[in-house]
Amino acid sequence: MILEVAILSIKAGESAAFMDSFSKAQAIIASMPGYITHSLQKCLEQEDKFLLLVQWQTLENHTVGFRGPEAYLTWKQLLHHFYDPFPVVEHFTQVL
């Protein structure tokens, strides 16, 4: 299992609109091969900051499978304009 981690800094005052768009976009990611589960967490200290955690069966399920299909274009249209700056996405594997 691979854990995708992204800290999402949303443009000031856009959190409500982002959450509305994310509620639509999450169906896209959930439909991808190799997807296991995801969660979106809201930061308590910073109003417009979120943490996205996605579990994938393999790294390639995210880096190739998710980012390849046309559905990813819809994901980008729904969400990418909210980010400032664009998030760094990292992948982790359990060691213990």
DRENROLO-981014 format. One record per atom (N, C-alpha, C, O, CB): x, y, z negated; residue number from 1; atom name. Coordinates in pm, 1 decimal. Atoms other than C-alpha are relative to their C-alpha. Glycine has a CB too. Layout:
{node {X, Y, Z}, NUM, "CA"}
...
***
This chain:
{node {83.2, -116.9, 0.0}, 1, "N"}
{node {0.0, 0.0, 0.0}, 1, "CA"}
{node {88.5, 124.3, 0.0}, 1, "C"}
{node {190.1, 129.8, -69.3}, 1, "O"}
{node {-95.1, -0.8, -120.6}, 1, "CB"}
{node {-70.1, -127.4, -9.9}, 2, "N"}
{node {118.8, 350.3, 88.0}, 2, "CA"}
{node {-90.6, 109.3, -53.2}, 2, "C"}
{node {-209.8, 112.0, -22.3}, 2, "O"}
{node {43.1, 29.7, 146.4}, 2, "CB"}
{node {75.2, -113.8, 51.6}, 3, "N"}
{node {8.1, 662.7, -95.8}, 3, "CA"}
{node {46.3, 126.2, 71.4}, 3, "C"}
{node {162.3, 166.2, 60.7}, 3, "O"}
{node {17.7, 13.7, -154.0}, 3, "CB"}
{node {-24.8, -129.6, -64.3}, 4, "N"}
{node {-11.1, 979.4, 111.6}, 4, "CA"}
{node {-34.7, 108.7, -101.4}, 4, "C"}
{node {-141.0, 105.3, -163.4}, 4, "O"}
{node {-84.5, 16.5, 133.4}, 4, "CB"}
{node {20.1, -108.3, 95.5}, 5, "N"}
{node {25.0, 1293.2, -101.7}, 5, "CA"}
{node {17.8, 132.3, 72.0}, 5, "C"}
{node {119.4, 155.8, 137.3}, 5, "O"}
{node {98.1, -11.4, -119.9}, 5, "CB"}
{node {-8.4, -132.8, -61.0}, 6, "N"}
{node {-49.3, 1645.0, 18.7}, 6, "CA"}
{node {-53.6, 102.9, -98.7}, 6, "C"}
{node {-166.3, 91.5, -146.8}, 6, "O"}
{node {-79.2, 5.6, 134.5}, 6, "CB"}
{node {46.8, -114.2, 78.5}, 7, "N"}
{node {-67.9, 1962.3, -188.0}, 7, "CA"}
{node {-50.3, 102.3, 99.2}, 7, "C"}
{node {23.6, 148.4, 186.3}, 7, "O"}
{node {113.5, 59.7, -92.7}, 7, "CB"}
{node {66.2, -88.2, -95.3}, 8, "N"}
{node {-312.1, 2187.9, -7.7}, 8, "CA"}
{node {-20.2, 138.0, -61.2}, 8, "C"}
{node {-99.9, 155.2, -153.5}, 8, "O"}
{node {-134.8, -59.4, 44.3}, 8, "CB"}
{node {18.4, -139.3, 41.0}, 9, "N"}
{node {-278.4, 2562.3, -58.0}, 9, "CA"}
{node {-96.4, 63.5, 99.3}, 9, "C"}
{node {-67.0, 75.8, 218.2}, 9, "O"}
{node {137.5, 78.4, -5.6}, 9, "CB"}
{node {106.9, -53.6, -83.0}, 10, "N"}
{node {-596.4, 2719.0, 72.9}, 10, "CA"}
{node {5.4, 152.5, -4.3}, 10, "C"}
{node {36.9, 211.1, -107.9}, 10, "O"}
{node {-138.9, -52.0, -47.2}, 10, "CB"}
{node {2.5, -146.0, -5.1}, 11, "N"}
{node {-623.7, 3080.6, 185.0}, 11, "CA"}
{node {-91.9, 53.3, -109.4}, 11, "C"}
{node {-196.8, -4.7, -137.3}, 11, "O"}
{node {-46.5, 49.8, 139.5}, 11, "CB"}
{node {72.9, -58.1, 113.2}, 12, "N"}
{node {-748.6, 3301.7, -98.3}, 12, "CA"}
{node {-147.0, 19.8, 33.5}, 12, "C"}
{node {-183.0, 75.8, 137.1}, 12, "O"}
{node {62.6, 133.4, -41.2}, 12, "CB"}
{node {143.2, -17.4, -15.1}, 13, "N"}
{node {-1122.5, 3290.8, -141.5}, 13, "CA"}
{node {-67.9, -96.1, 95.3}, 13, "C"}
{node {-188.3, -84.8, 118.1}, 13, "O"}
{node {-26.5, 135.4, 44.1}, 13, "CB"}
{node {55.9, 92.5, -100.0}, 14, "N"}
{node {-1172.0, 3007.3, 110.3}, 14, "CA"}
{node {-29.2, -139.9, -56.2}, 14, "C"}
{node {-63.7, -231.1, 19.0}, 14, "O"}
{node {95.8, -12.4, 117.1}, 14, "CB"}
{node {14.8, 134.1, 57.9}, 15, "N"}
{node {-1202.3, 2716.6, -135.0}, 15, "CA"}
{node {-137.1, -60.2, 23.0}, 15, "C"}
{node {-146.3, -178.4, 56.2}, 15, "O"}
{node {27.4, 4.7, -147.3}, 15, "CB"}
{node {135.3, 53.3, -17.9}, 16, "N"}
{node {-1580.4, 2678.9, -110.3}, 16, "CA"}
{node {-20.4, -45.1, 144.8}, 16, "C"}
{node {-75.3, -152.5, 169.4}, 16, "O"}
{node {-106.1, 106.3, -38.9}, 16, "CB"}
{node {12.5, 36.4, -141.7}, 17, "N"}
{node {-1569.5, 2678.4, 270.6}, 17, "CA"}
{node {86.5, -122.2, 31.4}, 17, "C"}
{node {45.6, -209.4, 108.2}, 17, "O"}
{node {40.4, 119.1, 90.9}, 17, "CB"}
{node {-87.1, 115.3, -19.7}, 18, "N"}
{node {-1276.4, 2434.7, 262.2}, 18, "CA"}
{node {-67.1, -127.2, -50.9}, 18, "C"}
{node {-67.8, -228.7, 18.7}, 18, "O"}
{node {134.6, 21.4, -71.0}, 18, "CB"}
{node {64.5, 118.9, 56.0}, 19, "N"}
{node {-1464.1, 2193.0, 35.5}, 19, "CA"}
{node {-119.3, -43.5, 85.2}, 19, "C"}
{node {-143.9, -163.1, 101.2}, 19, "O"}
{node {-45.4, 27.0, -144.3}, 19, "CB"}
{node {111.5, 33.0, -89.4}, 20, "N"}
{node {-1767.6, 2211.2, 263.8}, 20, "CA"}
{node {51.2, -70.6, 125.5}, 20, "C"}
{node {-4.7, -171.9, 167.6}, 20, "O"}
{node {-78.3, 127.5, 38.5}, 20, "CB"}
{node {-58.3, 62.9, -119.2}, 21, "N"}
{node {-1551.7, 2131.7, 567.8}, 21, "CA"}
{node {60.2, -135.8, -32.5}, 21, "C"}
{node {49.3, -229.5, 46.6}, 21, "O"}
{node {106.8, 90.5, 61.3}, 21, "CB"}
{node {-60.7, 127.1, 38.1}, 22, "N"}
{node {-1367.2, 1857.8, 380.7}, 22, "CA"}
{node {-107.6, -107.0, -19.2}, 22, "C"}
{node {-85.2, -223.5, 13.4}, 22, "O"}
{node {83.2, 16.2, -128.7}, 22, "CB"}
{node {106.6, 98.2, 19.1}, 23, "N"}
{node {-1697.1, 1690.9, 290.1}, 23, "CA"}
{node {-43.0, -60.9, 133.4}, 23, "C"}
{node {-87.0, -175.8, 137.8}, 23, "O"}
{node {-120.4, 64.8, -69.6}, 23, "CB"}
{node {28.7, 52.3, -133.9}, 24, "N"}
{node {-1756.3, 1653.5, 665.3}, 24, "CA"}
{node {118.7, -80.7, 53.7}, 24, "C"}
{node {100.9, -187.6, 112.1}, 24, "O"}
{node {-33.9, 115.5, 96.8}, 24, "CB"}
{node {-121.1, 61.3, -55.6}, 25, "N"}
{node {-1396.7, 1563.4, 754.1}, 25, "CA"}
{node {34.2, -134.2, -64.8}, 25, "C"}
{node {96.3, -219.3, -1.1}, 25, "O"}
{node {117.0, 94.6, -15.9}, 25, "CB"}
{node {-40.3, 123.8, 67.7}, 26, "N"}
{node {-1361.5, 1285.8, 497.2}, 26, "CA"}
{node {-55.7, -125.0, 66.6}, 26, "C"}
{node {2.1, -232.8, 53.1}, 26, "O"}
{node {-44.4, 3.6, -144.1}, 26, "CB"}
{node {53.4, 115.8, -72.7}, 27, "N"}
{node {-1580.9, 1057.3, 707.6}, 27, "CA"}
{node {94.7, -43.1, 111.6}, 27, "C"}
{node {100.6, -160.9, 146.9}, 27, "O"}
{node {-138.7, 32.3, 58.4}, 27, "CB"}
{node {-95.7, 30.8, -106.5}, 28, "N"}
{node {-1316.6, 1079.1, 980.6}, 28, "CA"}
{node {112.7, -87.0, -53.5}, 28, "C"}
{node {143.9, -191.9, 2.8}, 28, "O"}
{node {56.9, 129.2, 61.1}, 28, "CB"}
{node {-112.8, 74.8, 54.9}, 29, "N"}
{node {-1030.4, 962.0, 762.8}, 29, "CA"}
{node {-45.2, -136.6, -50.6}, 29, "C"}
{node {27.1, -235.2, -36.6}, 29, "O"}
{node {66.9, 79.1, -113.3}, 29, "CB"}
{node {50.3, 126.1, 54.6}, 30, "N"}
{node {-1244.7, 693.3, 599.1}, 30, "CA"}
{node {-29.1, -102.9, 108.3}, 30, "C"}
{node {-37.5, -222.4, 79.7}, 30, "O"}
{node {-125.2, 25.0, -80.9}, 30, "CB"}
{node {30.4, 93.0, -109.8}, 31, "N"}
{node {-1319.5, 542.5, 940.6}, 31, "CA"}
{node {124.5, -55.3, 69.4}, 31, "C"}
{node {112.3, -138.6, 159.1}, 31, "O"}
{node {-86.9, 69.0, 102.1}, 31, "CB"}
{node {-123.4, 39.6, -67.5}, 32, "N"}
{node {-954.0, 491.7, 1038.5}, 32, "CA"}
{node {48.0, -138.3, -42.8}, 32, "C"}
{node {35.2, -174.9, -159.6}, 32, "O"}
{node {108.4, 101.8, -26.9}, 32, "CB"}
{node {-58.0, 130.6, 34.5}, 33, "N"}
{node {-793.0, 145.8, 1055.0}, 33, "CA"}
{node {111.2, 16.2, -103.9}, 33, "C"}
{node {194.5, 106.2, -93.1}, 33, "O"}
{node {55.1, -70.1, 126.6}, 33, "CB"}
{node {-102.6, -3.4, 103.3}, 34, "N"}
{node {-578.5, 79.0, 748.9}, 34, "CA"}
{node {-31.5, 91.5, -116.5}, 34, "C"}
{node {41.4, 92.4, -215.7}, 34, "O"}
{node {128.2, 41.0, 59.6}, 34, "CB"}
{node {41.1, -88.0, 109.2}, 35, "N"}
{node {-758.1, 335.4, 533.3}, 35, "CA"}
{node {-49.6, -85.2, -115.9}, 35, "C"}
{node {-121.1, -183.2, -95.3}, 35, "O"}
{node {-110.2, 100.1, 46.4}, 35, "CB"}
{node {47.9, 70.0, 119.6}, 36, "N"}
{node {-817.5, 217.7, 175.2}, 36, "CA"}
{node {-93.9, 90.6, -79.5}, 36, "C"}
{node {-210.0, 56.0, -101.2}, 36, "O"}
{node {119.2, -45.5, -88.6}, 36, "CB"}
{node {81.0, -93.8, 78.6}, 37, "N"}
{node {-943.3, 516.3, -25.7}, 37, "CA"}
{node {67.9, 136.5, -1.7}, 37, "C"}
{node {184.3, 149.7, 36.2}, 37, "O"}
{node {-21.2, -52.3, -145.2}, 37, "CB"}
{node {-58.6, -133.7, 14.4}, 38, "N"}
{node {-890.9, 887.6, -86.2}, 38, "CA"}
{node {-67.3, 74.2, -114.1}, 38, "C"}
{node {-176.8, 38.5, -157.7}, 38, "O"}
{node {-13.0, 80.4, 131.2}, 38, "CB"}
{node {60.9, -90.1, 97.0}, 39, "N"}
{node {-952.1, 1155.2, -344.6}, 39, "CA"}
{node {54.3, 139.9, 23.6}, 39, "C"}
{node {168.8, 157.6, 65.1}, 39, "O"}
{node {27.6, -46.7, -146.1}, 39, "CB"}
{node {-38.0, -140.4, -8.5}, 40, "N"}
{node {-943.0, 1533.1, -339.1}, 40, "CA"}
{node {-15.2, 58.1, -139.7}, 40, "C"}
{node {-123.5, 54.4, -198.0}, 40, "O"}
{node {-87.4, 78.5, 105.5}, 40, "CB"}
{node {-1.8, -56.0, 134.9}, 41, "N"}
{node {-847.3, 1700.7, -666.6}, 41, "CA"}
{node {19.4, 151.2, 8.8}, 41, "C"}
{node {96.9, 200.2, 91.0}, 41, "O"}
{node {112.3, -65.2, -86.0}, 41, "CB"}
{node {-12.6, -146.5, 3.1}, 42, "N"}
{node {-886.9, 2071.9, -746.8}, 42, "CA"}
{node {87.2, 38.9, -117.9}, 42, "C"}
{node {67.9, -9.7, -229.3}, 42, "O"}
{node {-139.9, 69.2, -9.6}, 42, "CB"}
{node {-91.8, -47.3, 102.7}, 43, "N"}
{node {-613.3, 2244.6, -942.6}, 43, "CA"}
{node {-74.3, 87.7, -101.9}, 43, "C"}
{node {-155.9, 171.8, -64.2}, 43, "O"}
{node {116.8, 78.4, 64.2}, 43, "CB"}
{node {62.5, -80.3, 104.5}, 44, "N"}
{node {-721.8, 2392.9, -1275.5}, 44, "CA"}
{node {69.1, 135.0, -17.9}, 44, "C"}
{node {5.3, 233.4, -55.3}, 44, "O"}
{node {1.0, -75.9, -131.2}, 44, "CB"}
{node {-76.0, -123.0, 22.1}, 45, "N"}
{node {-448.0, 2655.1, -1289.1}, 45, "CA"}
{node {-3.2, 96.7, 117.7}, 45, "C"}
{node {8.6, 217.8, 98.9}, 45, "O"}
{node {141.7, -34.1, -31.2}, 45, "CB"}
{node {-1.2, -84.6, -119.4}, 46, "N"}
{node {-465.9, 2784.1, -931.1}, 46, "CA"}
{node {-128.0, -24.1, 79.9}, 46, "C"}
{node {-151.4, -134.3, 129.4}, 46, "O"}
{node {126.1, -28.5, 87.7}, 46, "CB"}
{node {133.6, 7.5, -58.1}, 47, "N"}
{node {-808.1, 2854.3, -781.3}, 47, "CA"}
{node {-4.2, -64.5, 138.7}, 47, "C"}
{node {-95.1, -142.3, 167.5}, 47, "O"}
{node {-57.8, 137.0, 7.9}, 47, "CB"}
{node {5.0, 43.8, -139.6}, 48, "N"}
{node {-722.5, 2776.6, -418.9}, 48, "CA"}
{node {103.4, -107.9, 32.1}, 48, "C"}
{node {160.9, -109.8, 140.9}, 48, "O"}
{node {20.9, 118.5, 91.5}, 48, "CB"}
{node {-97.2, 106.9, -18.9}, 49, "N"}
{node {-499.2, 2472.3, -463.8}, 49, "CA"}
{node {-67.1, -135.1, -25.4}, 49, "C"}
{node {-142.5, -152.3, -121.2}, 49, "O"}
{node {122.3, 19.4, -93.8}, 49, "CB"}
{node {58.6, 132.9, 8.1}, 50, "N"}
{node {-594.7, 2107.9, -407.4}, 50, "CA"}
{node {108.7, -104.9, 18.4}, 50, "C"}
{node {215.7, -76.9, 72.6}, 50, "O"}
{node {-111.1, -17.6, 105.5}, 50, "CB"}
{node {-87.9, 114.5, -19.9}, 51, "N"}
{node {-426.9, 1769.0, -414.7}, 51, "CA"}
{node {-79.6, -106.9, 73.1}, 51, "C"}
{node {-184.5, -150.8, 25.8}, 51, "O"}
{node {56.5, -54.0, -136.2}, 51, "CB"}
{node {62.6, 106.2, -77.5}, 52, "N"}
{node {-518.7, 1514.4, -148.4}, 52, "CA"}
{node {83.8, -126.0, -13.9}, 52, "C"}
{node {203.7, -125.4, 14.4}, 52, "O"}
{node {-15.3, 40.7, 149.3}, 52, "CB"}
{node {-64.2, 130.3, 12.9}, 53, "N"}
{node {-434.2, 1150.5, -218.8}, 53, "CA"}
{node {-74.7, -98.2, 89.2}, 53, "C"}
{node {-196.4, -113.0, 78.6}, 53, "O"}
{node {1.8, -48.6, -148.9}, 53, "CB"}
{node {61.1, 97.9, -89.8}, 54, "N"}
{node {-495.7, 887.2, 48.3}, 54, "CA"}
{node {81.5, -128.3, -7.1}, 54, "C"}
{node {204.0, -125.5, 4.7}, 54, "O"}
{node {-7.6, 53.9, 147.0}, 54, "CB"}
{node {-67.1, 129.3, -0.9}, 55, "N"}
{node {-414.9, 517.9, 22.9}, 55, "CA"}
{node {-20.4, -65.1, 136.4}, 55, "C"}
{node {-131.7, -73.0, 188.3}, 55, "O"}
{node {-53.3, -91.6, -113.9}, 55, "CB"}
{node {-1.1, 67.6, -129.2}, 56, "N"}
{node {-322.0, 338.8, 344.7}, 56, "CA"}
{node {62.2, -137.3, -17.8}, 56, "C"}
{node {140.8, -159.1, -110.0}, 56, "O"}
{node {77.4, 82.7, 106.6}, 56, "CB"}
{node {-62.5, 132.2, 3.0}, 57, "N"}
{node {-232.4, -22.6, 411.8}, 57, "CA"}
{node {146.5, 7.8, 41.2}, 57, "C"}
{node {231.1, -58.1, -19.3}, 57, "O"}
{node {-75.4, -97.0, 91.8}, 57, "CB"}
{node {-138.3, -16.6, -45.7}, 58, "N"}
{node {83.9, 82.2, 601.4}, 58, "CA"}
{node {26.4, 147.0, 30.0}, 58, "C"}
{node {-67.2, 225.3, 46.6}, 58, "O"}
{node {28.1, -87.1, 125.7}, 58, "CB"}
{node {-38.1, -136.4, -36.0}, 59, "N"}
{node {273.6, 402.4, 674.1}, 59, "CA"}
{node {-49.8, 33.8, 140.1}, 59, "C"}
{node {-97.7, 144.6, 164.6}, 59, "O"}
{node {152.8, 17.6, -8.3}, 59, "CB"}
{node {40.7, -23.3, -138.1}, 60, "N"}
{node {194.6, 363.7, 1043.8}, 60, "CA"}
{node {-151.1, 22.5, 14.0}, 60, "C"}
{node {-195.6, 89.4, 107.3}, 60, "O"}
{node {42.4, -117.1, 86.1}, 60, "CB"}
{node {144.0, -26.7, -3.6}, 61, "N"}
{node {-178.7, 357.3, 969.2}, 61, "CA"}
{node {-27.3, 149.4, -10.3}, 61, "C"}
{node {-122.7, 200.0, 48.9}, 61, "O"}
{node {-71.8, -74.8, -113.5}, 61, "CB"}
{node {16.6, -145.2, 10.6}, 62, "N"}
{node {-138.7, 722.4, 873.0}, 62, "CA"}
{node {73.2, 73.7, 110.7}, 62, "C"}
{node {13.3, 154.9, 181.3}, 62, "O"}
{node {49.2, 48.7, -134.9}, 62, "CB"}
{node {-82.7, -80.7, -89.5}, 63, "N"}
{node {145.7, 849.7, 1089.1}, 63, "CA"}
{node {-30.3, -21.9, 147.4}, 63, "C"}
{node {-11.2, 68.7, 228.5}, 63, "O"}
{node {144.3, -29.1, -25.3}, 63, "CB"}
{node {31.8, 30.7, -139.7}, 64, "N"}
{node {36.7, 678.2, 1412.0}, 64, "CA"}
{node {-150.7, -15.6, 17.7}, 64, "C"}
{node {-211.3, 51.7, 101.1}, 64, "O"}
{node {73.0, -128.6, 45.7}, 64, "CB"}
{node {141.0, 32.6, -15.6}, 65, "N"}
{node {-314.7, 541.9, 1367.0}, 65, "CA"}
{node {-94.0, 117.4, -24.3}, 65, "C"}
{node {-185.2, 141.6, 54.8}, 65, "O"}
{node {-35.2, -110.4, -92.4}, 65, "CB"}
{node {87.9, -112.8, 32.0}, 66, "N"}
{node {-474.7, 844.6, 1202.2}, 66, "CA"}
{node {29.0, 120.5, 87.3}, 66, "C"}
{node {-63.6, 186.3, 134.9}, 66, "O"}
{node {14.3, 38.1, -146.2}, 66, "CB"}
{node {-36.8, -120.9, -74.2}, 67, "N"}
{node {-283.6, 1115.3, 1385.1}, 67, "CA"}
{node {-10.3, -16.1, 151.3}, 67, "C"}
{node {5.6, 81.2, 225.0}, 67, "O"}
{node {140.0, 40.5, -35.8}, 67, "CB"}
{node {6.3, 23.7, -143.1}, 68, "N"}
{node {-326.5, 954.6, 1726.1}, 68, "CA"}
{node {-135.1, 19.8, 66.1}, 68, "C"}
{node {-142.4, 83.7, 171.0}, 68, "O"}
{node {43.9, -134.3, 26.1}, 68, "CB"}
{node {129.8, -4.8, -68.7}, 69, "N"}
{node {-698.7, 926.3, 1803.1}, 69, "CA"}
{node {-56.7, 140.9, 13.6}, 69, "C"}
{node {-13.2, 234.7, -53.2}, 69, "O"}
{node {-99.2, -85.9, -73.4}, 69, "CB"}
{node {65.6, -129.4, -20.4}, 70, "N"}
{node {-917.5, 1207.8, 1924.1}, 70, "CA"}
{node {-70.6, 48.4, -125.0}, 70, "C"}
{node {-90.3, 168.7, -141.8}, 70, "O"}
{node {-99.1, -8.9, 113.9}, 70, "CB"}
{node {65.7, -39.8, 124.9}, 71, "N"}
{node {-1092.5, 1204.4, 1585.7}, 71, "CA"}
{node {89.0, 93.4, -81.2}, 71, "C"}
{node {39.1, 177.7, -155.8}, 71, "O"}
{node {-36.2, -123.7, -83.3}, 71, "CB"}
{node {-92.5, -87.4, 71.9}, 72, "N"}
{node {-777.9, 1370.2, 1447.2}, 72, "CA"}
{node {-14.8, 144.9, 46.6}, 72, "C"}
{node {4.3, 237.4, -32.3}, 72, "O"}
{node {144.9, -47.6, 19.6}, 72, "CB"}
{node {21.7, -137.0, -49.4}, 73, "N"}
{node {-847.8, 1672.3, 1669.3}, 73, "CA"}
{node {-116.5, 65.3, -73.3}, 73, "C"}
{node {-111.3, 184.2, -104.9}, 73, "O"}
{node {-26.7, -0.3, 152.6}, 73, "CB"}
{node {113.2, -52.1, 76.3}, 74, "N"}
{node {-1181.2, 1713.5, 1492.8}, 74, "CA"}
{node {42.9, 31.1, -142.6}, 74, "C"}
{node {4.0, 133.9, -198.0}, 74, "O"}
{node {-117.1, -100.3, 0.3}, 74, "CB"}
{node {-54.9, -22.2, 134.8}, 75, "N"}
{node {-1003.7, 1679.0, 1155.6}, 75, "CA"}
{node {76.2, 132.5, -3.3}, 75, "C"}
{node {56.9, 214.1, -93.4}, 75, "O"}
{node {93.6, -117.9, -42.2}, 75, "CB"}
{node {-78.6, -123.5, -7.1}, 76, "N"}
{node {-763.2, 1955.0, 1257.6}, 76, "CA"}
{node {-90.6, 122.1, 12.7}, 76, "C"}
{node {-69.0, 222.5, -55.1}, 76, "O"}
{node {97.7, -5.4, 118.4}, 76, "CB"}
{node {91.4, -112.8, -20.0}, 77, "N"}
{node {-1045.8, 2182.2, 1376.1}, 77, "CA"}
{node {-76.9, 32.7, -127.5}, 77, "C"}
{node {-103.4, 149.5, -155.9}, 77, "O"}
{node {-97.9, -30.6, 113.5}, 77, "CB"}
{node {75.5, -21.6, 123.4}, 78, "N"}
{node {-1233.6, 2135.3, 1049.5}, 78, "CA"}
{node {85.4, 57.6, -112.7}, 78, "C"}
{node {35.6, 135.9, -193.6}, 78, "O"}
{node {-61.8, -129.9, -45.1}, 78, "CB"}
{node {-77.3, -28.9, 120.7}, 79, "N"}
{node {-942.1, 2183.9, 809.5}, 79, "CA"}
{node {125.4, 85.4, 15.8}, 79, "C"}
{node {157.3, 163.5, -73.8}, 79, "O"}
{node {38.8, -125.0, -59.9}, 79, "CB"}
{node {-133.3, -59.6, -6.4}, 80, "N"}
{node {-612.6, 2316.6, 941.1}, 80, "CA"}
{node {2.2, 152.6, -11.0}, 80, "C"}
{node {102.7, 209.0, -54.4}, 80, "O"}
{node {65.0, -40.1, 127.4}, 80, "CB"}
{node {0.4, -146.6, 8.6}, 81, "N"}
{node {-717.0, 2682.5, 958.9}, 81, "CA"}
{node {-12.5, 52.3, -143.6}, 81, "C"}
{node {1.0, 172.4, -166.8}, 81, "O"}
{node {-113.5, 55.2, 83.3}, 81, "CB"}
{node {10.2, -41.2, 140.3}, 82, "N"}
{node {-765.2, 2687.1, 579.0}, 82, "CA"}
{node {135.6, 7.2, -69.6}, 82, "C"}
{node {147.8, 74.2, -172.2}, 82, "O"}
{node {-90.0, -95.6, -75.1}, 82, "CB"}
{node {-127.3, 16.3, 71.2}, 83, "N"}
{node {-400.4, 2610.9, 491.2}, 83, "CA"}
{node {91.1, 122.0, 14.0}, 83, "C"}
{node {107.2, 177.9, 122.5}, 83, "O"}
{node {72.3, -123.3, 51.2}, 83, "CB"}
{node {-100.1, -106.8, -0.7}, 84, "N"}
{node {-149.9, 2879.4, 392.3}, 84, "CA"}
{node {90.1, -15.8, -121.9}, 84, "C"}
{node {52.9, 24.6, -232.1}, 84, "O"}
{node {-67.6, 140.7, 1.1}, 84, "CB"}
{node {-58.8, 49.4, -124.5}, 85, "N"}
{node {117.1, 2755.7, 413.8}, 85, "CA"}
{node {-53.2, -139.0, 33.7}, 85, "C"}
{node {-128.4, -199.3, -42.9}, 85, "O"}
{node {153.4, -3.0, -10.5}, 85, "CB"}
{node {38.9, 133.9, -41.0}, 86, "N"}
{node {66.1, 2434.2, 604.9}, 86, "CA"}
{node {62.9, -100.5, -97.3}, 86, "C"}
{node {180.2, -86.7, -131.8}, 86, "O"}
{node {43.7, -28.8, 147.6}, 86, "CB"}
{node {-51.5, 90.6, 102.8}, 87, "N"}
{node {104.4, 2142.5, 360.3}, 87, "CA"}
{node {109.9, -92.9, 48.8}, 87, "C"}
{node {115.9, -132.4, 165.2}, 87, "O"}
{node {-111.6, -81.7, -54.5}, 87, "CB"}
{node {-98.9, 105.4, -20.9}, 88, "N"}
{node {399.3, 1911.6, 335.5}, 88, "CA"}
{node {-67.1, -129.2, -44.6}, 88, "C"}
{node {-120.7, -137.3, -155.1}, 88, "O"}
{node {135.5, 27.6, -79.7}, 88, "CB"}
{node {60.4, 129.7, 31.6}, 89, "N"}
{node {275.0, 1553.1, 344.6}, 89, "CA"}
{node {112.2, -98.9, -23.9}, 89, "C"}
{node {204.4, -110.4, 56.8}, 89, "O"}
{node {-95.1, -49.3, 114.5}, 89, "CB"}
{node {-100.7, 99.9, 34.0}, 90, "N"}
{node {479.6, 1282.3, 174.2}, 90, "CA"}
{node {-69.6, -132.1, -26.1}, 90, "C"}
{node {-189.0, -136.8, -55.6}, 90, "O"}
{node {83.7, 43.8, -123.3}, 90, "CB"}
{node {53.3, 134.0, 16.6}, 91, "N"}
{node {433.8, 908.5, 143.1}, 91, "CA"}
{node {79.6, -72.6, -108.5}, 91, "C"}
{node {202.0, -62.0, -116.0}, 91, "O"}
{node {4.4, -78.3, 133.9}, 91, "CB"}
{node {-59.6, 69.4, 113.1}, 92, "N"}
{node {500.6, 693.1, -161.4}, 92, "CA"}
{node {-42.8, -145.8, -0.1}, 92, "C"}
{node {-149.7, -181.6, 49.3}, 92, "O"}
{node {-39.1, 67.7, -132.2}, 92, "CB"}
{node {32.9, 139.6, 19.7}, 93, "N"}
{node {511.6, 324.7, -238.3}, 93, "CA"}
{node {24.2, -34.0, -145.9}, 93, "C"}
{node {116.8, 18.2, -208.0}, 93, "O"}
{node {83.0, -91.7, 94.0}, 93, "CB"}
{node {-8.3, 35.2, 141.3}, 94, "N"}
{node {462.1, 169.1, -579.4}, 94, "CA"}
{node {124.0, -84.9, -25.8}, 94, "C"}
{node {153.3, -178.1, 49.0}, 94, "O"}
{node {-126.9, -74.8, -45.0}, 94, "CB"}
{node {-117.8, 76.3, 34.2}, 95, "N"}
{node {776.1, 41.1, -746.1}, 95, "CA"}
{node {-16.8, -77.2, -130.9}, 95, "C"}
{node {55.2, -174.5, -153.5}, 95, "O"}
{node {118.8, 91.5, -9.1}, 95, "CB"}
{node {26.8, 70.0, 125.9}, 96, "N"}
{node {641.8, -66.3, -1087.5}, 96, "CA"}
{node {-148.0, -24.7, -14.0}, 96, "C"}
{node {-191.7, -82.6, -113.5}, 96, "O"}
{node {52.3, 80.0, -120.3}, 96, "CB"}
***
